[in-house]
Amino acid sequence: MRHHVTPTWSLELPDDADGLVDDDGDLVVNAPGRFIVVSPWDAAPDLTPDEALAQLQADERPEPVEEHADVADDGTVRWAFVLDETDDDHRYLGLYGYVLAPTEWLQLAVLVDHELDRAWAVDTWRSVRYGEADPDGPAA
């Protein structure tokens, strides 16, 4: 089901997802074995999306399990990487993704408990759309 994070950002989320917008304006979604945080940002006025992406990619991070980058049909610049992570003996995969438009950016963290959900995490990041106005405003 398509959910609007802001009037101009939306993405596909599972029907059984339970989401809310927190005090920081982030969409936080819980579904069985899956946890998602979606954070909208105002773009840095002095950076193009390509320049912002170059800065993000230059930041130090652990070696990813996989990495994706592209330009979508909506003109956004996209980059995501997947990490194999452990927290208190709990193993999970974390997809950390960015979708950059000229005036707004969206950052996602998609955490999944099972390797079989890795493709779903990538598909969730790829489902982000920019510029599809929601006549009813944002919804979780």
C-alpha positions in Angstrom: 0.0 0.0 0.0 1.4 3.5 -0.9 1.9 5.8 2.1 2.7 9.5 1.9 5.5 10.6 4.3 5.0 14.2 3.3 2.8 15.9 0.7 5.6 15.1 -1.9 7.2 11.9 -0.7 5.6 8.4 -0.7 6.6 4.8 -0.6 5.1 1.3 -0.6 4.7 -0.3 2.9 3.2 -3.7 3.9 -0.5 -3.8 4.7 0.3 -5.1 8.2 2.6 -2.2 8.9 1.9 -0.1 12.0 3.3 3.4 11.4 3.4 6.8 13.2 5.0 10.1 12.6 7.3 10.9 15.6 8.0 14.4 17.1 11.0 14.8 14.7 8.7 14.3 11.6 10.1 10.8 10.9 7.8 8.0 9.8 8.5 5.0 12.0 7.0 1.7 10.9 6.8 -1.6 12.6 5.8 -4.8 10.8 6.7 -8.4 11.9 10.4 -8.9 11.4 10.8 -5.4 9.8 11.4 -1.9 11.2 11.6 1.2 9.0 12.5 4.8 9.7 11.9 7.4 7.0 13.3 10.9 7.5 12.5 13.8 5.2 15.1 16.6 5.0 15.3 20.0 3.4 18.1 19.9 0.9 21.2 21.8 1.5 20.7 25.0 -0.6 24.3 25.0 -1.8 24.4 21.4 -3.1 23.0 19.7 -6.1 21.6 16.1 -5.5 24.7 14.7 -7.3 27.0 16.8 -5.0 25.1 15.7 -1.9 25.4 12.0 -3.0 29.1 12.4 -3.5 29.5 13.7 0.1 27.3 10.9 1.5 29.3 8.3 -0.4 32.6 9.8 0.9 31.5 9.2 4.6 33.3 6.3 6.3 31.1 3.2 6.8 31.5 -0.5 7.2 31.9 -2.6 4.0 28.4 -3.2 2.6 26.9 -6.6 1.7 25.5 -4.9 -1.4 25.1 -1.4 -2.8 22.7 0.3 -5.2 22.8 3.6 -7.0 20.6 5.0 -9.8 18.6 7.9 -11.1 14.9 7.2 -11.0 12.1 8.0 -13.5 11.1 10.9 -11.1 14.5 12.5 -11.6 15.7 11.7 -8.1 19.3 10.5 -7.4 19.3 7.4 -5.3 21.9 5.4 -3.3 21.5 2.6 -0.8 23.7 0.1 0.9 23.0 -3.0 3.0 25.0 -4.0 6.1 25.0 -7.3 8.0 24.6 -6.1 11.6 24.5 -7.5 15.1 23.0 -5.9 18.2 23.1 -7.8 21.6 23.4 -11.1 19.8 20.5 -10.3 17.4 21.6 -10.5 13.8 19.7 -8.4 11.2 20.3 -6.7 7.8 20.1 -2.9 7.6 19.5 -1.1 4.4 20.4 2.6 4.6 19.2 4.6 1.7 18.9 8.1 0.4 16.7 9.6 -2.3 17.7 13.1 -3.3 15.6 15.7 -5.1 16.7 19.3 -5.8 14.8 20.8 -2.8 14.2 17.8 -0.5 15.9 14.6 0.5 14.6 11.4 2.0 16.7 9.1 4.2 15.5 5.5 5.0 16.7 2.8 7.4 15.0 -0.5 6.7 16.0 -3.2 9.2 14.9 -6.9 8.5 15.4 -10.0 10.7 15.7 -12.5 7.8 18.0 -12.7 4.8 14.9 -13.6 2.7 13.6 -10.0 3.3 16.7 -8.4 1.9 15.1 -8.0 -1.6 12.0 -6.6 0.1 14.1 -3.9 1.8 15.7 -2.9 -1.5 12.3 -2.9 -3.2 11.0 -0.6 -0.3 13.8 1.9 -1.0 13.1 1.7 -4.7 9.4 2.3 -4.2 10.1 5.9 -2.9 8.5 8.5 -5.2 8.9 12.2 -5.2 6.4 14.7 -6.5 3.2 12.6 -6.3 1.1 15.1 -4.2 -1.3 13.6 -1.7 -4.5 15.6 -1.6 -5.1 14.6 2.0 -1.6 15.4 3.3 0.8 13.0 4.9 -0.5 9.7 6.4 1.2 6.9 8.3 
